[in-house]
Amino acid sequence: MNDSNLPWTDDKRKITEAYFEAINKNNLELFRIIKLHLKEFDGILPILEFIVERLETVATLTVDNRIWDAEIILRSAIETFVKYVFITTADKNEREKRLDEFWNLLAEVNSLKQSEQAKKNLIHLGELETHNLAYSPMLLTEEKETELRTKWTKTERQKLEQKWSFTEIVNSLSKNYRGKPMEIFITLTHGYRMSSHVTHGDETGILIIRERNSRSFENRELAYFTHYLRLLSDVFTFCAFIGVETMNLLGLNNDFFFKNQETLKDIQILTEKYHSDLFKDKDYDKYRK
């Protein structure tokens, strides 16, 4: 049996086309609106663009059947997405403060780490000109390093980094999303952890792929297909959320993004059928921890 003979081949094509059409409509409208309000997106637009570009890459890798590579990129998109929402949901003064932390203060902390690592690299590799060219620009001057170490004590560095950690932001948003609890943010942690296992190549990341590949052909392909569907669904969901959140930031009507989501109602019902089949599999998510 080959892929073209699998019983869900026609459904896969139908679902894929519907998701791509909805994602494209979502993003075209999103950037049309942003173009009209560029002033309000000073400092925010590069973050949004990064997320959308990563999500588009996830979709491309998914339809190319590079499922696990898509998971790695999805992790980056999710992490940046929660930072985007963390910034955009703050009031004006706090938003400006968070943007300064994101673009400037965290950069200062990171420059200390990079300089320290560059010193170590040059000790071992400094005799090679290519390494000198690569690492020397990362070195802070003695004056600058003293200034930053005075400003950023270990306690202050940890405090800032903790504030901007994925877990801390998710917990914060789950308790207060525009003045209300939004516990759905906690659900992001499962997908993020799964992507992290694959990204880091740890025991779980390696074994979950090996287990999947050890199945019989049809069972393996069904598992991959439902994984495929989940990734496309995630891409659309995050794109839609960005659209809604952006309209909230601008104080504009967000009906377009909800109506666009409604166009996928029948497709999502069809998708759920395959997820239900997979959930009956006793080996499903065997390595979830």
Buried (B, 14 or more C-beta within 10 A) or exposed (E): EEEEEBEBEEBBEBBBEBBBBBBEBBBEBBBEBBEEEEEEBEBBBEBBEBBBEBBBBBBEBBBEEBBBBBBBBBBBBBBBBBBBBBBBBBEEEEBEBBBEBBEEBBEBBEBBEBBBEBBEBBEEEBEEEEBBEBBEEBBBEEEBBEEBEEEBEEEEBEEBEEBBEBEBBBBBBBEEBEEEEBEEBEEBBEBBBBBBBBBEEEEBBBEBBEBBEEBEEEBBBBBBBBBBBBBBBBBBEBBBBBBBBBBBBBEEEBEBBEEBBEEBEEBBEBBEEBBEBBEEBEEEBEBEE
